[in-house]
Amino acid sequence: MQKKAIVIGIGNPNFRDDGVGYKIVEQLEGLVDTVCLLNTDLKVIDVMLGYDLAVIVDGVKIGVEPGTIVELDPLKTFEKVYASGTHSLTVFEVIRIGYQVFPEEMPKEIKIIGVEVEDIDTLDRDCSLKVKAAIPKVVQLIKEYLKLT
């Protein structure tokens, strides 16, 4: 039986690399349920409820080479991970709250894929070259993970 999946892109598409989650999700529209959110507030829980599997994509700042793709464990705390942009809560806090409040409705499996950002301050709808180069790789990774290829 096929798992019911959703891909959630987080970030602001108007601030260069902060829009990487949006750009990835745009390429998956029509293949899987998708949604884009400006930040990691409690709306993340709302959009995940009822799914078996959720993939969250966002720009991150962990100090590696821009464009580096990282997979993060949502059930661990990463004090050194900065999800790019203007997020009110970390994605890890939101997921923990979701499991506490809606243990039966939250996805049994959540995967977080981050792309190291270079520039999240410039007002521009285009990602920097290194981050842009990571987008098709992340799209392919998600397709393989969700068995869409």
C-alpha positions in Angstrom: 0.0 0.0 0.0 1.3 3.4 -1.0 2.0 5.7 1.9 0.2 9.1 1.9 3.0 11.7 1.7 3.4 15.4 1.7 6.4 17.6 0.9 6.6 20.9 2.9 8.8 23.7 1.7 9.7 26.3 4.2 11.2 29.8 3.7 10.6 33.1 2.1 11.0 33.0 -1.7 11.7 36.7 -1.8 15.1 36.5 0.1 17.5 34.7 -2.2 18.5 31.3 -0.7 15.7 31.4 1.9 13.4 30.4 -1.0 15.2 27.1 -1.7 12.4 25.1 0.0 9.8 26.7 -2.3 11.9 26.1 -5.4 12.2 22.4 -4.5 8.5 22.0 -3.8 7.5 23.7 -7.1 9.3 20.9 -9.0 7.3 18.3 -7.1 3.8 19.8 -7.6 1.5 17.3 -9.2 3.6 14.3 -8.2 2.9 14.4 -4.5 0.9 16.6 -2.1 2.9 19.8 -1.5 2.6 23.0 0.5 4.9 26.0 1.1 5.0 27.9 4.4 6.9 31.1 5.3 8.1 29.8 8.6 8.1 26.9 11.0 5.2 27.9 13.2 2.4 25.6 14.3 0.9 25.6 10.8 3.5 22.9 10.0 1.6 20.6 12.3 -1.7 21.4 10.6 -0.5 20.5 7.1 1.1 17.2 8.3 -1.8 15.8 10.2 -3.3 12.7 8.5 -0.2 11.9 6.4 1.9 8.7 6.9 5.1 10.5 5.7 6.2 14.1 5.6 9.3 15.5 4.0 10.3 19.0 5.1 12.7 21.0 2.9 14.4 24.2 4.1 17.5 26.3 3.9 19.8 25.7 6.8 23.0 27.4 8.2 25.2 24.9 9.9 28.6 26.1 8.7 29.3 23.8 5.8 29.8 24.7 2.1 26.8 26.5 0.6 24.7 24.1 -1.5 25.6 21.1 0.8 22.5 18.9 1.3 22.0 17.6 4.8 19.4 15.2 6.3 18.3 16.0 9.8 16.7 13.9 12.5 13.5 15.7 13.6 13.5 14.0 16.9 16.8 15.4 18.0 17.6 18.9 19.1 20.2 20.7 17.0 21.2 23.9 18.8 23.7 24.7 16.1 21.2 24.4 13.2 19.7 27.6 12.1 16.8 27.2 9.7 17.1 30.2 7.4 14.8 33.1 7.4 12.3 34.4 9.9 11.1 31.3 11.7 9.3 31.7 15.0 9.9 28.1 16.3 12.4 25.5 15.2 11.1 22.7 13.1 12.2 20.3 15.8 10.1 22.1 18.5 7.1 22.1 16.2 7.4 18.4 15.5 7.8 17.6 19.2 4.6 19.6 20.0 2.8 17.8 17.2 3.6 14.4 18.6 2.6 15.5 22.1 -0.7 17.0 21.1 -1.7 14.7 18.1 0.2 11.5 18.6 -2.1 9.4 16.4 -2.6 11.9 13.6 1.1 12.9 13.1 3.1 11.2 10.4 4.9 8.1 11.6 7.8 9.1 9.5 9.3 12.6 9.0 12.4 13.4 7.0 14.0 16.8 7.0 16.3 17.8 4.1 18.2 21.0 4.4 20.3 22.9 1.9 23.2 25.1 3.3 22.4 28.7 2.4 24.8 31.3 1.3 22.7 34.5 1.2 19.4 35.0 2.9 19.5 38.8 3.2 19.4 39.9 -0.4 15.9 40.7 -1.7 16.0 38.5 -4.8 13.8 35.6 -6.0 16.7 33.7 -7.5 18.9 31.4 -5.3 22.7 31.8 -5.3 24.5 29.5 -7.8 25.7 26.9 -5.3 22.2 26.6 -3.7 20.5 26.6 -7.1 22.8 23.7 -8.1 21.6 21.6 -5.2 17.9 22.0 -6.1 17.7 19.2 -8.7 19.7 16.9 -6.5 17.2 17.4 -3.6 14.3 16.9 -5.9 15.8 13.6 -7.1 16.5 12.6 -3.5 12.9 13.2 -2.6 11.6 11.3 -5.6 13.7 8.3 -4.7 12.7 8.5 -1.1 9.0 8.7 -2.0 9.4 6.1 -4.8 8.1 8.6 -7.4 10.7 7.6 -10.0 
